[in-house]
Amino acid sequence: MVAHIETVAFQGVEARPVDVQVQISSGVPAFTVVGLADKAVGESRERVRAALSAIGLGLPPKRITVNLAPADLPKEGSHYDLPIALALLVAMDVLPAQELEKFVVIGELSLDGAINAVAGALPAAIGANARGRGLICPKDCGPEAAWAGMGEENPGGILAPLSIIQLINHFKGTQVLSEPAPMKAMEMGALPDLRDVKGQESAKRALEVAAAGGHNMLMVGPPGSGKSMLAARLPGILPPLSPREMLELSMINSIAGELTTKGMARRRPFRTPHHSASMPALIGGGLRARPGEVSLAHHGVLFLDELPEFPRQVLDSLRQPLETGQAVVARVNAHVSYPARFQLVAAMNPCRCGYASDAARACARVPRCMGDYQAKLSGPLLDRIDIHIEVPPVSPADLSLPPPAEGSAEVARRVARARDMQAARALGGADQGLNATMEGERLEKIAAPDAAGRALLTQAAERMGLTARGYHRVMRVARTLADLEGRDGVGRLHVAEALAYREPIAQRLGDVA
């Protein structure tokens, strides 16, 4: 007899079904796990043996073979412990096979028989529900899995036992496990307010435009001019996550093991990796191909401070996710893809010393140091950034003024109205139809300027040497400017302001050359 229990293997955010097959046969006593299992899965033998011994069940002195099918699919992680243990109990006639056929099982076992939390409960629950099965998971993962919502056609539901003995008692009928309540949205504290920023009206305007259209943004200015302060206030003017976006982000966080028991966040993520971050940390990868910062910032903001201090190879690896909204981790035996539709906000000094524009404080290598410093950024990467804004030093006169009357709440309302216009045009398109994602025929139809705007754009594109990508990104920003004003068409003034947002960094690089 061969016992079968279904579990999952994670490829990106997809939970692929895995059949755990256990056979107990006569022969020399042995416990073998096959099916392209990694070390964590292979070590499950000892955890399963100890957990069953803790509840008074010993393994028979026979040959035990565990096969994880399909055999060519890599199996990684400790969540195979519980399905292997349950398949053994079915093979030993301790549990009924027909009852367990209704469930997908994940969970890690402690040596005392307790079931520990594992990553990936939410995508496992969604995958189980799609196949008409229930889910057995650790108690700590129950609220996360319940958020997936099991349909009425799914009789299994969700079982979240604290230990393996509770699960045995449930199927024996001596104990009833209640279904866990879904995880609620997390209560979040107040965000930094734009009212704290004095001066920098041009930069605040650019920040509003970036938020309204989901545009990538680069701020260039000397130390202490407020670049990081401005970036930290971007989440406060962005709308909350929609239910669809919250589910997508929560699946990524679940795979990464970052979905806390406090609840799911309605607020858009704001990720700030240090410039020493490696490529696997930023894009994804590592031993088990985990999601990187670009995926953890999905539907949110990735802020890279001191942009030229990042290794050039790491920065250039951002080009593909910025263009496609996907982070692909290539391996010899598999390609893992994670969603990565994020908004890039970056900050940098004009040179290493930071004072290239201040003759009194600049180092002796200006302007050569400015050229060397900015040359670390490749042209293709800069071409993918819609808004380039110069952030000058704040004067003492600005600092002595009272706080501005307009704060994040007022700006957030304008951003929300602009995004509502984009959503109304999108008719169910990706990312609620944000202007930053428009392309092709849709871009020409929605963002095409009037005759005067088209003439200005053509003339400026030739003078500034804009690429085709840069030309289209100017059109997208101009469309966002029109949305902020509530206009149906894109005019010459909108094109002029959009062109100004590409001028500062291009002008500086041109001067250095």
ROFIBA-935082 format. One record per residue (C-alpha): z, x, y; residue in three letters. Coordinates in Angstrom, 3 decimals. Layout:
<<Z,X,Y>,"ALA">
...
//
This chain:
<<0.000,0.000,0.000>,"MET">
<<-0.823,1.170,3.518>,"VAL">
<<1.217,-0.197,6.437>,"ALA">
<<-0.500,-0.696,9.807>,"HIS">
<<1.004,-0.781,13.328>,"ILE">
<<-1.075,-0.776,16.511>,"GLU">
<<-0.272,1.504,19.432>,"THR">
<<-2.352,3.065,22.220>,"VAL">
<<-3.718,6.395,23.425>,"ALA">
<<-4.204,6.832,27.156>,"PHE">
<<-7.512,8.025,28.580>,"GLN">
<<-7.162,7.884,32.336>,"GLY">
<<-5.643,4.474,33.079>,"VAL">
<<-7.292,2.947,30.012>,"GLU">
<<-5.139,2.207,26.963>,"ALA">
<<-7.318,2.680,23.879>,"ARG">
<<-6.093,1.117,20.607>,"PRO">
<<-4.765,3.408,17.886>,"VAL">
<<-4.019,2.278,14.339>,"ASP">
<<-0.889,3.918,12.906>,"VAL">
<<-1.327,3.965,9.124>,"GLN">
<<1.535,4.932,6.809>,"VAL">
<<1.264,5.482,3.075>,"GLN">
<<4.190,6.282,0.776>,"ILE">
<<2.984,7.711,-2.514>,"SER">
<<4.370,9.631,-5.448>,"SER">
<<4.222,13.394,-5.379>,"GLY">
<<6.039,16.339,-3.871>,"VAL">
<<8.282,15.040,-1.021>,"PRO">
<<6.577,15.633,2.323>,"ALA">
<<6.123,14.002,5.742>,"PHE">
<<2.671,14.665,7.209>,"THR">
<<1.141,13.405,10.486>,"VAL">
<<-2.658,13.670,10.822>,"VAL">
<<-5.197,12.383,13.326>,"GLY">
<<-5.602,14.978,16.116>,"LEU">
<<-1.947,14.802,17.180>,"ALA">
<<-0.447,17.160,19.755>,"ASP">
<<2.892,18.934,19.329>,"LYS">
<<4.950,16.066,20.772>,"ALA">
<<3.440,13.678,18.202>,"VAL">
<<3.929,16.168,15.377>,"GLY">
<<7.614,16.542,16.286>,"GLU">
<<8.051,12.784,15.883>,"SER">
<<8.685,13.413,12.183>,"ARG">
<<12.148,14.791,12.882>,"GLU">
<<12.995,12.187,15.527>,"ARG">
<<11.972,9.338,13.214>,"VAL">
<<13.869,10.821,10.281>,"ARG">
<<17.048,11.246,12.334>,"ALA">
<<16.807,7.808,13.998>,"ALA">
<<16.423,5.991,10.663>,"LEU">
<<19.260,8.034,9.179>,"SER">
<<21.489,7.026,12.127>,"ALA">
<<21.108,3.338,11.236>,"ILE">
<<21.728,3.957,7.529>,"GLY">
<<18.151,4.129,6.277>,"LEU">
<<16.989,7.247,4.493>,"GLY">
<<13.384,8.125,3.834>,"LEU">
<<12.365,7.911,0.186>,"PRO">
<<11.899,11.262,-1.625>,"PRO">
<<8.144,10.743,-1.828>,"LYS">
<<4.993,11.902,-0.101>,"ARG">
<<4.689,10.188,3.316>,"ILE">
<<1.339,10.391,5.112>,"THR">
<<0.905,9.102,8.673>,"VAL">
<<-2.680,8.761,9.905>,"ASN">
<<-3.461,8.029,13.560>,"LEU">
<<-6.903,6.430,13.675>,"ALA">
<<-9.461,7.012,15.036>,"PRO">
<<-9.004,10.601,13.965>,"ALA">
<<-11.297,12.092,16.650>,"ASP">
<<-9.309,10.608,19.578>,"LEU">
<<-6.675,13.017,20.969>,"PRO">
<<-3.105,11.679,20.589>,"LYS">
<<-0.613,12.950,23.165>,"GLU">
<<2.931,12.005,24.094>,"GLY">
<<6.179,10.842,22.538>,"SER">
<<5.389,7.106,22.608>,"HIS">
<<4.132,7.299,19.007>,"TYR">
<<7.716,7.622,17.644>,"ASP">
<<8.491,3.899,17.515>,"LEU">
<<5.166,2.759,15.988>,"PRO">
<<5.471,5.443,13.289>,"ILE">
<<9.055,4.340,12.547>,"ALA">
<<8.077,0.658,12.355>,"LEU">
<<5.119,1.415,10.099>,"ALA">
<<7.495,3.293,7.811>,"LEU">
<<9.867,0.318,7.771>,"LEU">
<<6.961,-1.968,6.852>,"VAL">
<<5.912,0.402,4.059>,"ALA">
<<9.542,0.427,2.824>,"MET">
<<9.605,-3.443,2.845>,"ASP">
<<12.360,-3.492,5.483>,"VAL">
<<10.265,-5.409,8.068>,"LEU">
<<7.572,-8.081,7.587>,"PRO">
<<4.043,-6.823,8.157>,"ALA">
<<2.681,-10.185,9.324>,"GLN">
<<5.125,-10.391,12.235>,"GLU">
<<4.442,-6.881,13.516>,"LEU">
<<0.672,-7.443,13.384>,"GLU">
<<1.058,-9.479,16.599>,"LYS">
<<2.270,-6.509,18.642>,"PHE">
<<1.230,-3.233,20.201>,"VAL">
<<4.130,-0.760,19.999>,"VAL">
<<5.178,2.166,22.231>,"ILE">
<<8.488,4.008,22.523>,"GLY">
<<10.284,7.310,22.023>,"GLU">
<<13.225,7.524,19.632>,"LEU">
<<16.530,9.285,20.175>,"SER">
<<18.316,10.891,17.253>,"LEU">
<<20.908,8.079,17.330>,"ASP">
<<18.284,5.317,17.055>,"GLY">
<<18.069,4.419,20.751>,"ALA">
<<14.623,3.812,22.249>,"ILE">
<<13.858,5.897,25.335>,"ASN">
<<11.504,5.017,28.189>,"ALA">
<<7.940,6.329,28.097>,"VAL">
<<5.095,6.515,30.599>,"ALA">
<<2.214,4.045,30.515>,"GLY">
<<3.974,0.749,29.712>,"ALA">
<<1.963,-1.217,32.303>,"LEU">
<<-1.547,-0.193,31.111>,"PRO">
<<-0.349,-0.614,27.508>,"ALA">
<<0.768,-4.174,28.291>,"ALA">
<<-2.522,-4.982,30.030>,"ILE">
<<-4.483,-3.586,27.089>,"GLY">
<<-2.346,-5.506,24.573>,"ALA">
<<-2.774,-8.747,26.521>,"ASN">
<<-6.538,-8.269,26.631>,"ALA">
<<-6.569,-8.056,22.807>,"ARG">
<<-4.319,-11.109,22.405>,"GLY">
<<-1.264,-9.155,21.270>,"ARG">
<<2.309,-8.845,22.446>,"GLY">
<<4.041,-5.574,23.317>,"LEU">
<<7.132,-3.856,21.930>,"ILE">
<<8.416,-1.255,24.387>,"CYS">
<<11.724,0.367,25.439>,"PRO">
<<14.215,-1.764,27.363>,"LYS">
<<13.783,0.328,30.524>,"ASP">
<<10.030,-0.317,30.418>,"CYS">
<<10.356,-4.072,29.919>,"GLY">
<<10.230,-5.164,33.596>,"PRO">
<<7.224,-2.908,34.187>,"GLU">
<<5.351,-4.311,31.185>,"ALA">
<<6.265,-7.907,32.064>,"ALA">
<<4.515,-7.503,35.426>,"TRP">
<<1.207,-7.505,33.531>,"ALA">
<<1.769,-11.185,32.680>,"GLY">
<<1.167,-12.240,29.088>,"MET">
<<-1.129,-15.262,28.844>,"GLY">
<<-0.289,-18.535,27.092>,"GLU">
<<-2.804,-17.698,24.370>,"GLU">
<<-0.665,-14.663,23.519>,"ASN">
<<2.246,-15.781,21.319>,"PRO">
<<3.786,-12.342,20.954>,"GLY">
<<5.085,-11.817,24.471>,"GLY">
<<7.118,-8.721,25.265>,"ILE">
<<10.053,-7.380,23.281>,"LEU">
<<12.127,-4.668,24.968>,"ALA">
<<14.907,-3.551,22.605>,"PRO">
<<17.538,-0.988,23.506>,"LEU">
<<17.583,0.480,19.994>,"SER">
<<15.697,0.258,16.742>,"ILE">
<<18.554,-1.652,15.089>,"ILE">
<<18.172,-4.427,17.693>,"GLN">
<<14.498,-4.685,16.804>,"LEU">
<<15.240,-4.874,13.060>,"ILE">
<<17.856,-7.573,13.667>,"ASN">
<<15.377,-9.538,15.783>,"HIS">
<<12.770,-9.638,13.032>,"PHE">
<<15.466,-10.356,10.426>,"LYS">
<<16.556,-13.383,12.487>,"GLY">
<<20.139,-12.230,13.138>,"THR">
<<19.516,-11.457,16.830>,"GLN">
<<17.156,-12.840,19.450>,"VAL">
<<15.634,-10.525,22.047>,"LEU">
<<14.896,-12.325,25.307>,"SER">
<<11.703,-11.530,27.186>,"GLU">
<<12.297,-9.233,30.200>,"PRO">
<<11.798,-10.491,33.747>,"ALA">
<<8.858,-8.996,35.655>,"PRO">
<<9.523,-6.132,38.028>,"MET">
<<9.746,-7.244,41.649>,"LYS">
<<8.281,-5.664,44.752>,"ALA">
<<10.477,-2.900,46.105>,"MET">
<<12.352,-3.378,49.351>,"GLU">
<<11.252,-0.611,51.696>,"MET">
<<12.954,0.777,54.779>,"GLY">
<<11.479,1.014,58.254>,"ALA">
<<8.560,3.369,58.865>,"LEU">
<<8.223,5.806,61.776>,"PRO">
<<6.902,3.999,64.853>,"ASP">
<<4.049,5.012,67.137>,"LEU">
<<6.356,4.226,70.054>,"ARG">
<<8.052,7.569,69.321>,"ASP">
<<4.860,9.442,70.267>,"VAL">
<<4.606,10.233,73.980>,"LYS">
<<1.224,11.124,75.396>,"GLY">
<<-1.661,11.795,73.003>,"GLN">
<<-3.390,8.515,73.860>,"GLU">
<<-6.751,9.755,72.570>,"SER">
<<-5.234,10.800,69.254>,"ALA">
<<-3.443,7.465,68.894>,"LYS">
<<-6.709,5.660,69.560>,"ARG">
<<-8.432,7.758,66.873>,"ALA">
<<-5.582,7.000,64.467>,"LEU">
<<-6.070,3.280,65.057>,"GLU">
<<-9.808,3.568,64.399>,"VAL">
<<-9.171,5.537,61.203>,"ALA">
<<-6.697,2.913,59.983>,"ALA">
<<-9.009,-0.007,60.812>,"ALA">
<<-11.983,1.317,58.852>,"GLY">
<<-10.318,3.562,56.252>,"GLY">
<<-11.985,6.635,57.744>,"HIS">
<<-11.129,10.246,56.947>,"ASN">
<<-9.661,12.115,59.906>,"MET">
<<-9.092,15.734,60.971>,"LEU">
<<-6.702,16.658,63.789>,"MET">
<<-6.993,20.091,65.402>,"VAL">
<<-4.396,21.371,67.850>,"GLY">
<<-1.772,24.032,68.555>,"PRO">
<<1.656,24.016,66.894>,"PRO">
<<4.007,21.350,68.204>,"GLY">
<<1.306,19.079,69.600>,"SER">
<<2.308,16.201,67.299>,"GLY">
<<-0.320,16.266,64.525>,"LYS">
<<2.142,15.748,61.668>,"SER">
<<4.062,13.208,63.725>,"MET">
<<0.920,11.152,64.242>,"LEU">
<<-0.068,11.331,60.577>,"ALA">
<<3.384,10.163,59.470>,"ALA">
<<2.899,6.996,61.546>,"ARG">
<<-0.379,6.017,59.912>,"LEU">
<<1.288,4.059,57.037>,"PRO">
<<3.089,1.939,59.641>,"GLY">
<<-0.177,0.524,60.989>,"ILE">
<<-1.907,0.011,57.628>,"LEU">
<<-1.783,-3.448,55.992>,"PRO">
<<0.304,-3.843,52.798>,"PRO">
<<-1.311,-3.513,49.411>,"LEU">
<<-3.022,-6.597,48.026>,"SER">
<<-1.930,-7.748,44.529>,"PRO">
<<-5.081,-6.199,43.006>,"ARG">
<<-4.518,-2.893,44.782>,"GLU">
<<-0.826,-2.879,43.825>,"MET">
<<-1.749,-3.367,40.162>,"LEU">
<<-4.302,-0.530,40.222>,"GLU">
<<-1.878,1.857,41.919>,"LEU">
<<0.981,0.848,39.622>,"SER">
<<-1.130,1.637,36.560>,"MET">
<<-1.728,5.153,37.880>,"ILE">
<<1.971,5.591,38.694>,"ASN">
<<2.865,4.301,35.229>,"SER">
<<0.645,6.898,33.529>,"ILE">
<<2.154,9.601,35.767>,"ALA">
<<5.700,8.434,34.979>,"GLY">
<<6.405,7.722,38.657>,"GLU">
<<6.904,3.964,38.428>,"LEU">
<<10.610,3.566,39.167>,"THR">
<<12.922,0.814,37.919>,"THR">
<<13.578,-0.219,41.542>,"LYS">
<<10.327,-2.156,41.719>,"GLY">
<<6.696,-1.813,42.694>,"MET">
<<5.846,-0.730,46.208>,"ALA">
<<3.827,-3.026,48.453>,"ARG">
<<3.439,-0.168,50.906>,"ARG">
<<0.420,2.091,50.729>,"ARG">
<<1.194,5.564,49.349>,"PRO">
<<1.447,8.527,51.701>,"PHE">
<<1.162,11.766,49.734>,"ARG">
<<1.797,15.130,51.394>,"THR">
<<1.193,18.015,48.942>,"PRO">
<<2.092,21.533,50.070>,"HIS">
<<-0.743,23.975,50.734>,"HIS">
<<0.320,25.980,47.674>,"SER">
<<-0.731,23.068,45.404>,"ALA">
<<-3.090,24.035,42.586>,"SER">
<<-6.326,22.270,41.716>,"MET">
<<-4.809,20.375,38.723>,"PRO">
<<-1.940,19.250,40.968>,"ALA">
<<-4.328,17.945,43.612>,"LEU">
<<-7.232,16.584,41.545>,"ILE">
<<-5.523,16.031,38.194>,"GLY">
<<-5.465,17.848,34.904>,"GLY">
<<-3.003,20.175,33.259>,"GLY">
<<-2.066,20.210,29.606>,"LEU">
<<-2.239,16.410,29.253>,"ARG">
<<-4.754,15.608,32.032>,"ALA">
<<-2.289,13.788,34.268>,"ARG">
<<-3.388,12.134,37.543>,"PRO">
<<-3.246,14.383,40.617>,"GLY">
<<-2.324,13.744,44.220>,"GLU">
<<-5.714,12.220,45.029>,"VAL">
<<-5.121,9.510,42.403>,"SER">
<<-1.478,8.989,43.338>,"LEU">
<<-2.785,8.357,46.876>,"ALA">
<<-5.190,5.649,45.612>,"HIS">
<<-5.515,2.874,48.247>,"HIS">
<<-3.361,5.008,50.538>,"GLY">
<<-3.287,8.243,52.521>,"VAL">
<<-3.517,11.866,51.414>,"LEU">
<<-2.200,14.076,54.221>,"PHE">
<<-3.069,17.773,54.048>,"LEU">
<<-1.180,19.725,56.692>,"ASP">
<<-2.303,23.276,57.546>,"GLU">
<<-5.679,22.495,55.967>,"LEU">
<<-7.181,26.040,56.037>,"PRO">
<<-4.100,27.383,54.195>,"GLU">
<<-5.177,25.538,51.031>,"PHE">
<<-7.329,27.663,48.696>,"PRO">
<<-10.996,27.062,49.439>,"ARG">
<<-11.745,26.211,45.815>,"GLN">
<<-9.044,23.516,45.904>,"VAL">
<<-10.411,22.019,49.120>,"LEU">
<<-13.976,21.960,47.842>,"ASP">
<<-12.801,20.093,44.752>,"SER">
<<-12.033,17.169,47.098>,"LEU">
<<-15.713,16.627,47.831>,"ARG">
<<-16.508,14.618,44.721>,"GLN">
<<-13.461,12.249,44.918>,"PRO">
<<-14.135,11.671,48.632>,"LEU">
<<-17.698,10.631,47.841>,"GLU">
<<-17.234,8.628,44.627>,"THR">
<<-13.635,7.406,44.713>,"GLY">
<<-13.080,8.880,41.227>,"GLN">
<<-11.326,12.050,40.067>,"ALA">
<<-12.919,13.320,36.854>,"VAL">
<<-11.027,15.805,34.687>,"VAL">
<<-13.447,17.436,32.260>,"ALA">
<<-12.229,18.736,28.918>,"ARG">
<<-14.082,20.097,25.893>,"VAL">
<<-13.327,16.992,23.825>,"ASN">
<<-13.042,14.341,26.551>,"ALA">
<<-13.717,13.388,30.161>,"HIS">
<<-10.786,11.617,31.813>,"VAL">
<<-11.426,9.637,34.994>,"SER">
<<-8.774,8.362,37.412>,"TYR">
<<-9.336,6.112,40.444>,"PRO">
<<-9.057,8.093,43.706>,"ALA">
<<-10.149,5.899,46.623>,"ARG">
<<-7.894,7.510,49.236>,"PHE">
<<-8.017,8.120,52.971>,"GLN">
<<-7.929,11.817,53.824>,"LEU">
<<-5.972,12.808,56.931>,"VAL">
<<-5.803,16.527,57.642>,"ALA">
<<-4.261,18.690,60.341>,"ALA">
<<-4.892,22.298,61.320>,"MET">
<<-4.309,24.820,64.066>,"ASN">
<<-7.394,26.186,65.874>,"PRO">
<<-6.577,29.667,64.509>,"CYS">
<<-3.886,31.404,62.480>,"ARG">
<<-1.661,32.127,65.490>,"CYS">
<<-2.307,28.590,66.707>,"GLY">
<<-2.853,29.360,70.404>,"TYR">
<<-6.555,30.123,70.679>,"ALA">
<<-6.878,27.747,73.653>,"SER">
<<-3.911,29.291,75.521>,"ASP">
<<-4.863,32.666,76.993>,"ALA">
<<-1.230,33.513,77.741>,"ALA">
<<-0.079,33.053,74.137>,"ARG">
<<-3.206,33.832,72.087>,"ALA">
<<-3.317,36.885,69.857>,"CYS">
<<-5.544,39.882,70.543>,"ALA">
<<-8.105,38.841,67.920>,"ARG">
<<-9.279,35.675,69.701>,"VAL">
<<-11.996,34.418,69.352>,"PRO">
<<-12.701,36.266,66.113>,"ARG">
<<-9.518,34.991,64.439>,"CYS">
<<-10.538,31.417,65.255>,"MET">
<<-13.895,31.894,63.563>,"GLY">
<<-12.326,33.520,60.491>,"ASP">
<<-9.690,30.794,60.221>,"TYR">
<<-12.051,27.841,60.581>,"GLN">
<<-14.620,29.458,58.278>,"ALA">
<<-12.259,28.735,55.379>,"LYS">
<<-13.414,25.116,55.609>,"LEU">
<<-16.815,24.494,54.070>,"SER">
<<-19.480,22.545,55.916>,"GLY">
<<-19.868,19.933,53.131>,"PRO">
<<-16.137,19.141,53.288>,"LEU">
<<-16.123,18.796,57.082>,"LEU">
<<-19.231,16.620,56.844>,"ASP">
<<-17.251,14.119,54.772>,"ARG">
<<-14.627,13.662,57.494>,"ILE">
<<-15.571,10.828,59.843>,"ASP">
<<-13.235,11.507,62.756>,"ILE">
<<-12.581,14.956,64.258>,"HIS">
<<-10.051,14.780,67.078>,"ILE">
<<-8.512,17.476,69.255>,"GLU">
<<-4.776,17.141,69.802>,"VAL">
<<-3.828,19.135,72.934>,"PRO">
<<-0.271,20.242,73.782>,"PRO">
<<1.985,17.555,75.227>,"VAL">
<<2.966,18.274,78.825>,"SER">
<<6.630,18.214,79.974>,"PRO">
<<5.683,15.358,82.308>,"ALA">
<<4.660,13.220,79.296>,"ASP">
<<7.864,14.053,77.460>,"LEU">
<<9.980,12.899,80.398>,"SER">
<<8.363,9.451,80.437>,"LEU">
<<10.046,6.422,78.794>,"PRO">
<<8.738,5.335,75.376>,"PRO">
<<5.356,3.575,75.530>,"PRO">
<<5.342,-0.205,75.536>,"ALA">
<<2.947,-0.429,72.597>,"GLU">
<<4.196,0.563,69.156>,"GLY">
<<3.088,0.348,65.532>,"SER">
<<3.497,-3.442,65.310>,"ALA">
<<0.957,-4.119,68.056>,"GLU">
<<-1.546,-1.604,66.675>,"VAL">
<<-1.056,-2.947,63.135>,"ALA">
<<-2.071,-6.437,64.276>,"ARG">
<<-5.367,-5.129,65.685>,"ARG">
<<-5.969,-3.129,62.507>,"VAL">
<<-5.310,-6.220,60.380>,"ALA">
<<-7.791,-8.306,62.411>,"ARG">
<<-10.462,-5.615,62.044>,"ALA">
<<-9.884,-5.403,58.291>,"ARG">
<<-10.043,-9.189,58.008>,"ASP">
<<-13.520,-9.053,59.556>,"MET">
<<-14.568,-6.408,57.030>,"GLN">
<<-13.152,-8.430,54.128>,"ALA">
<<-15.009,-11.537,55.285>,"ALA">
<<-18.297,-9.591,55.261>,"ARG">
<<-17.626,-7.897,51.915>,"ALA">
<<-17.601,-11.037,49.740>,"LEU">
<<-15.513,-9.365,47.056>,"GLY">
<<-16.851,-5.839,47.473>,"GLY">
<<-14.940,-2.658,46.646>,"ALA">
<<-11.843,-1.835,48.690>,"ASP">
<<-12.080,-5.186,50.467>,"GLN">
<<-15.330,-3.997,52.052>,"GLY">
<<-13.879,-1.220,54.211>,"LEU">
<<-16.400,0.231,56.626>,"ASN">
<<-15.746,3.740,55.296>,"ALA">
<<-17.240,2.735,51.910>,"THR">
<<-20.425,1.040,53.138>,"MET">
<<-23.705,2.569,52.061>,"GLU">
<<-27.351,1.859,51.447>,"GLY">
<<-28.881,-1.441,52.439>,"GLU">
<<-25.503,-2.935,53.254>,"ARG">
<<-24.794,-0.175,55.777>,"LEU">
<<-28.147,-0.688,57.509>,"GLU">
<<-27.630,-4.429,57.636>,"LYS">
<<-24.034,-4.475,58.908>,"ILE">
<<-23.668,-1.285,60.967>,"ALA">
<<-27.109,-0.942,62.546>,"ALA">
<<-26.682,-0.535,66.352>,"PRO">
<<-28.774,-2.281,68.980>,"ASP">
<<-31.835,-0.613,70.489>,"ALA">
<<-29.879,1.356,73.107>,"ALA">
<<-27.308,2.463,70.519>,"GLY">
<<-30.037,3.491,68.080>,"ARG">
<<-31.757,5.599,70.719>,"ALA">
<<-28.490,7.331,71.633>,"LEU">
<<-27.649,7.978,67.977>,"LEU">
<<-31.085,9.478,67.250>,"THR">
<<-30.962,11.705,70.308>,"GLN">
<<-27.400,12.889,69.626>,"ALA">
<<-28.087,13.493,65.946>,"ALA">
<<-30.875,15.909,66.864>,"GLU">
<<-28.774,17.679,69.498>,"ARG">
<<-25.680,17.986,67.278>,"MET">
<<-27.629,18.754,64.105>,"GLY">
<<-26.065,15.899,62.146>,"LEU">
<<-26.869,15.654,58.458>,"THR">
<<-27.924,12.351,56.906>,"ALA">
<<-24.335,11.921,55.722>,"ARG">
<<-22.998,12.617,59.212>,"GLY">
<<-25.498,10.177,60.725>,"TYR">
<<-24.335,7.389,58.433>,"HIS">
<<-20.680,8.184,59.009>,"ARG">
<<-21.202,7.810,62.752>,"VAL">
<<-22.669,4.366,62.054>,"MET">
<<-19.598,3.423,59.997>,"ARG">
<<-17.170,4.489,62.716>,"VAL">
<<-19.219,2.617,65.328>,"ALA">
<<-19.016,-0.506,63.157>,"ARG">
<<-15.220,-0.133,63.046>,"THR">
<<-15.053,0.196,66.832>,"LEU">
<<-17.015,-3.034,67.149>,"ALA">
<<-14.641,-4.729,64.676>,"ASP">
<<-11.620,-3.683,66.749>,"LEU">
<<-13.211,-5.477,69.702>,"GLU">
<<-14.137,-8.476,67.591>,"GLY">
<<-17.872,-7.969,68.182>,"ARG">
<<-20.557,-9.025,65.740>,"ASP">
<<-23.000,-6.312,66.811>,"GLY">
<<-22.734,-2.558,67.352>,"VAL">
<<-23.564,-1.465,70.891>,"GLY">
<<-24.286,1.748,72.737>,"ARG">
<<-20.658,2.266,73.798>,"LEU">
<<-19.491,2.021,70.203>,"HIS">
<<-22.021,4.655,69.146>,"VAL">
<<-21.014,6.913,72.048>,"ALA">
<<-17.327,6.825,71.079>,"GLU">
<<-18.148,7.374,67.404>,"ALA">
<<-20.228,10.427,68.339>,"LEU">
<<-17.337,11.782,70.403>,"ALA">
<<-15.182,11.794,67.274>,"TYR">
<<-17.553,14.262,65.612>,"ARG">
<<-17.966,16.516,68.648>,"GLU">
<<-14.721,18.546,69.017>,"PRO">
<<-14.720,20.530,65.765>,"ILE">
<<-18.512,20.919,65.765>,"ALA">
<<-18.385,22.202,69.337>,"GLN">
<<-15.704,24.768,68.532>,"ARG">
<<-17.510,26.062,65.502>,"LEU">
<<-20.676,26.317,67.568>,"GLY">
<<-18.902,28.296,70.289>,"ASP">
<<-17.483,30.748,67.761>,"VAL">
<<-20.844,31.274,66.127>,"ALA">
//
